[in-house]
Amino acid sequence: MLIGILIIVSGFIIMSVDGEEYGYGFLGLTLGPLVVLFGFVFQFFAIFHKGK
């Protein structure tokens, strides 16, 4: 689960690094939100994964 949290935080960092005004560049509108979404999906599977 810590990996998922790191993925989500890195997505927010990617969105904040965008150099365009108001974050309207590729990083702020496309890549960052996709990374955050992947982080939440990763968290979902990490929570519901059955251990051996």
N, C-alpha and C positions, 0 to 999 in steps of 0.2 A: 504494500500500500504506500510505502514511502516513495517508491519509484513513480507512482501515479501522481502523488503530490508534487514531486519535482517536475514532472511533465507539465502539470497545470501551471505551476509558477513560472516555468520557462516560457510557456505560451504568453502569459501576461507580460513577461519581460520583453519578448519579441514584439508585442504590440506597443510597448512603451518606447522602444528603440526607433520606431519608424520616424524617418526624418521629414516626412511630408507634413504640411500644415493640418492640424487637428487629427492626425493619424489616418488620413485618407489614402495612404499608399498601399502597396501590395502587402507589406508586412502587417499593417494595422487592420486591414479589411479582409485579408484572405489567409495568410499563413498563420498568424497568431491565433485567430479563432479556431482554425482547424486543429492546431496543436492542443489547445485547451479542450476541444471536443474529444480528441483522442485520449487525453488524460482522464476525462470523466468516464469514457467507455472502458478504459483500462482499470479505473477504480471499481466500476461496476462488476467486471469480471473477477477482480481481485477479492471483492467482498463475497461473491457467490461461489467462488471456486472451492470445491471440496478437497481437503487434504487427504493424503494417503493414510 
